[in-house]
Amino acid sequence: MYTDQLVNILARGAGPAPRSTGWRAMGLPLAGATMLALAGGVAVLGAVPVSSFATPAPWMKLAYTGLLAWALGLAALHAGLPAHPWRGPLRAAGIVFLLMATLGLVVWSQAPAAQQAATVLGRDGSWVTCAPKVMLLALPVFAAAMVALRRLAPTRLRAAGALAGGAAGACGAFAYAFCCPESSAAYVAVWYTSGIAACAATGALLGPRLLRW
């Protein structure tokens, strides 16, 4: 009997891997690591004032990063499960980004000319450290995502690594939102997204090494 025949016999009627198992394998570790990142961020960087949650700015940041974390985390989960397409959740993440980019462009265009740069760069040069802080807070989530994926069955390792890195970056950005005093949608669209994209690039680079069977 040839190997491919044996594989076909074993897989006959198996169907896609159950999602519930995947959610336990991926969702819970990412949620726990995000809470760890949040606690570390608040301890080291400090938290934004509670009174700021009476304004839309913190909720805007949390909605953007939370939706990205959900979409990219779901895509990473699907990349680790046989017979589960991941491009649908990735398209959802793209739509979330486009909505945020549109909102940021509106905020930038409606600001007075003298303040347009500040809507993107923030105060006191905070744009310089925003993406690195997102990446730093994403580290525990990235580690948890890679361990979770290794327990699943990813086949496209670079894509799975990129999706896991993007999900980790979004979770890191979610944690950073509780510490970041900036309130401009343009700032969030540029620098939060830059940190998330850098995490995705790191995942794409390391995925083939870390996720190799």
RAQUITA-V669631 format. One record per residue. N is the residue number from 1. SS is DSSP state (alpha for helix, beta for strand, coil for the rest). NEAR is the number of other ideal C-beta (glycine too) atoms within 8 Angstrom. Layout:
n: <N | N>
ss: <SS | SS>
near: <NEAR | NEAR>
This chain:
n: <1 | 2 | 3 | 4 | 5 | 6 | 7 | 8 | 9 | 10 | 11 | 12 | 13 | 14 | 15 | 16 | 17 | 18 | 19 | 20 | 21 | 22 | 23 | 24 | 25 | 26 | 27 | 28 | 29 | 30 | 31 | 32 | 33 | 34 | 35 | 36 | 37 | 38 | 39 | 40 | 41 | 42 | 43 | 44 | 45 | 46 | 47 | 48 | 49 | 50 | 51 | 52 | 53 | 54 | 55 | 56 | 57 | 58 | 59 | 60 | 61 | 62 | 63 | 64 | 65 | 66 | 67 | 68 | 69 | 70 | 71 | 72 | 73 | 74 | 75 | 76 | 77 | 78 | 79 | 80 | 81 | 82 | 83 | 84 | 85 | 86 | 87 | 88 | 89 | 90 | 91 | 92 | 93 | 94 | 95 | 96 | 97 | 98 | 99 | 100 | 101 | 102 | 103 | 104 | 105 | 106 | 107 | 108 | 109 | 110 | 111 | 112 | 113 | 114 | 115 | 116 | 117 | 118 | 119 | 120 | 121 | 122 | 123 | 124 | 125 | 126 | 127 | 128 | 129 | 130 | 131 | 132 | 133 | 134 | 135 | 136 | 137 | 138 | 139 | 140 | 141 | 142 | 143 | 144 | 145 | 146 | 147 | 148 | 149 | 150 | 151 | 152 | 153 | 154 | 155 | 156 | 157 | 158 | 159 | 160 | 161 | 162 | 163 | 164 | 165 | 166 | 167 | 168 | 169 | 170 | 171 | 172 | 173 | 174 | 175 | 176 | 177 | 178 | 179 | 180 | 181 | 182 | 183 | 184 | 185 | 186 | 187 | 188 | 189 | 190 | 191 | 192 | 193 | 194 | 195 | 196 | 197 | 198 | 199 | 200 | 201 | 202 | 203 | 204 | 205 | 206 | 207 | 208 | 209 | 210 | 211 | 212 | 213>
ss: <coil | coil | alpha | alpha | alpha | alpha | alpha | alpha | alpha | alpha | alpha | coil | coil | coil | coil | coil | coil | coil | alpha | alpha | alpha | alpha | alpha | alpha | alpha | alpha | alpha | alpha | alpha | alpha | alpha | alpha | alpha | alpha | alpha | alpha | alpha | alpha | alpha | alpha | alpha | alpha | alpha | alpha | alpha | coil | coil | coil | coil | alpha | alpha | alpha | alpha | alpha | coil | alpha | alpha | alpha | alpha | alpha | alpha | alpha | alpha | alpha | alpha | alpha | alpha | alpha | alpha | alpha | alpha | alpha | alpha | alpha | alpha | alpha | alpha | alpha | alpha | coil | coil | coil | coil | coil | coil | coil | alpha | alpha | alpha | alpha | alpha | alpha | alpha | alpha | alpha | alpha | alpha | alpha | alpha | alpha | alpha | alpha | alpha | alpha | alpha | alpha | alpha | alpha | alpha | alpha | coil | coil | alpha | alpha | alpha | alpha | alpha | alpha | alpha | alpha | alpha | coil | coil | coil | coil | coil | alpha | alpha | alpha | alpha | alpha | alpha | alpha | alpha | alpha | alpha | alpha | alpha | alpha | alpha | alpha | alpha | alpha | alpha | alpha | alpha | alpha | alpha | alpha | alpha | coil | coil | coil | coil | coil | coil | alpha | alpha | alpha | alpha | alpha | alpha | alpha | alpha | alpha | alpha | alpha | alpha | alpha | alpha | alpha | alpha | alpha | alpha | alpha | alpha | alpha | coil | coil | coil | coil | coil | coil | coil | alpha | alpha | alpha | alpha | alpha | alpha | alpha | alpha | alpha | alpha | alpha | alpha | alpha | alpha | alpha | alpha | alpha | alpha | alpha | alpha | alpha | alpha | alpha | alpha | alpha | alpha | coil | coil | coil>
near: <3 | 5 | 5 | 6 | 8 | 9 | 8 | 8 | 7 | 7 | 7 | 6 | 4 | 5 | 4 | 8 | 11 | 6 | 10 | 6 | 8 | 16 | 10 | 8 | 13 | 16 | 11 | 9 | 12 | 17 | 8 | 9 | 15 | 14 | 8 | 9 | 16 | 12 | 8 | 11 | 14 | 11 | 6 | 6 | 9 | 5 | 7 | 9 | 5 | 5 | 5 | 11 | 7 | 4 | 7 | 5 | 8 | 13 | 8 | 11 | 13 | 10 | 8 | 12 | 15 | 10 | 10 | 15 | 15 | 8 | 13 | 16 | 15 | 11 | 17 | 17 | 17 | 12 | 15 | 14 | 13 | 7 | 6 | 12 | 5 | 14 | 7 | 8 | 12 | 12 | 8 | 10 | 14 | 8 | 8 | 12 | 11 | 8 | 8 | 13 | 10 | 8 | 11 | 15 | 10 | 9 | 12 | 11 | 7 | 5 | 10 | 5 | 5 | 4 | 8 | 11 | 6 | 10 | 12 | 12 | 9 | 13 | 7 | 4 | 8 | 12 | 11 | 5 | 8 | 17 | 11 | 8 | 14 | 18 | 14 | 8 | 16 | 17 | 11 | 11 | 16 | 15 | 9 | 13 | 19 | 13 | 9 | 13 | 16 | 8 | 6 | 13 | 7 | 10 | 5 | 7 | 11 | 9 | 11 | 15 | 18 | 13 | 16 | 16 | 19 | 18 | 16 | 18 | 18 | 15 | 17 | 20 | 18 | 13 | 14 | 16 | 12 | 11 | 12 | 11 | 7 | 10 | 8 | 12 | 11 | 12 | 17 | 15 | 13 | 11 | 12 | 18 | 12 | 10 | 19 | 16 | 10 | 12 | 17 | 14 | 10 | 11 | 17 | 12 | 7 | 11 | 16 | 9 | 6 | 9 | 13 | 6 | 2>
